[in-house]
């Protein structure tokens, strides 16, 4: 049998298989076997390709290429893995273990079975189903400016799901028509022609917003508050915003002004959040379960993710953030705690929520706020600043803990409304931050003076050359050892060998010097600690006390060059 139907641009694998089957007048399962799709077969599920349409297994990819001669990249582009690293996180998928799909099924914004559809698109293409219609963040056809259809009105089952409530294999008995529903219903195949389904127009602005979402999903440029971010960061922001919007909606007047159909506004304002396996908080971050709810969430998120700068970002978040605070007080629970906030969104969200009434026994507003961005605050306040400004207000506190508390306090003055929020904004180790804030706050001798001193430390930091500590941590995240050649001349002049231990301690020193972080969180320290237990602590302390100036100079030069080699991480600002 000659396979003559070529895949269209953006077409899903299942659509292509269905069109091949219709062209040759055979069931889709017969085409699946002819293509050599890796599958499991049983009487219950029929012919069931593994990871069907999600990611091509090596066997499936090789067999399709052999059977059709189609370029492997074109075949891969028909799978949802096309959006891995942007709209989807498929890093946990192991093509040797089909159970790894479960994580995606629970938390990914994607339909692993079924699809949404644009009837005009199907009419024009003769039955080509777009891969993007299976993404949870796609509810609009930007070409025809209509709301996508998700459920067949005749059988009441999601389009292309085959049967209600289960994922089915490819039929080896029944033929399919790409433009018909074909779901199994009441013992028959649903004959609804999807091209005939009525469509509901959306505003041009909403269609343009959907087009932009698709652009980012395809790897296009993305920004938050005017700052460039990666595609996965952008979709993480969308997911976190969706959680805030869904939680705050019953108390937010902005719902009534959303440019979506009344049914979508009503569903957002009244939809109950069902607890998932991970609880209420996890359920808020799952894919909105209907097109109406997706439309409303996308419309609400658009002003935030389209904000051109930090001020507009904070302003667009404010109504939703305030409503979320009100809802949190109402339900006496905060399911939004721990949400990831990429890039500039972290500071904007904390500032939009507003300060708590009191901090460490004194109103936080007793000290003036600072204009520092979170990425400019190190995890440990500068040693000299701590000694001259803060240490006197923390009697009995170890300097490393006091410096960490001071950094967290700076983040509070920069907009974080709680100690946990400050730790998240600084991307700080949650356990260490919690221990410091829970215990050390009680050691503050004079709360008013403490916060005034923190404000002065912030002013000093503002007046220095700006350093992007968050960027430095990213660049140096894999620095386990310093290359031997970097240290060779410095140690040779001292008559000392360059040992593995010295290379690792040098990596710790370089990391702490450039990131302003705790040595215990340096990549080289944690790797060495795992391998050698507590001995790394004594070794590091001895190294820190005895590091020769020539070695320090060599490390500073090497670190400076290393940072300069990563311009794509963003210039320090």
Buried (B, 14 or more C-beta within 10 A) or exposed (E): EEBEBEBBEBBBBBBBBBBBBBEBEBBBBBBBBBBBBBBEEEEEBBBBBBBBBBBBBEBBBBBBBEBBEBEEEBBBBBBBBBBBBBBBBBEEBEBEEBEBBEBBEEBBBBBBBBBBBBBBBBBEBEBBBBBBBBBBBBBBBBEBBBBBBBBBEBBEBBBBBBEEEEBBBBBBEBBBBBBBBBBBBEEEBBEBBBBEBEBBEBEEEBBBBBBBBBBBBBEEEBBBBBBEBBBBBBBBBBBBBBBBBBBBBBBBEBBEEBBBBEBBBEBBBEBEBEEBEEEBBBBBBBBBEBBBBBBBBBBBBBBBBBBEEBEBBBBBBBBBBBBBBEBBEEEEEBBBEEBEBBBBBBBBBBBBBEBBEEBBEBBBEBBEBBEBBBBBBBBBBBEEBBBBBBBEBBEEBEBBBBBBBBBBBBBBBBBBBBBBBBBBBBBBBEEBBBEBBEEBBEBBEEBBBBBBBBBBBBEBBEEEEEBBBBBBBBBBEEBBBBEBEBBEEBBEEEEEEBEEBBBBBBBBBBBBBBBBBBBBBBBBBBBBBEEEEEEBBEBBEEBEEEBEEBBBEBBBEBBEEBBEEEEEBBEBE
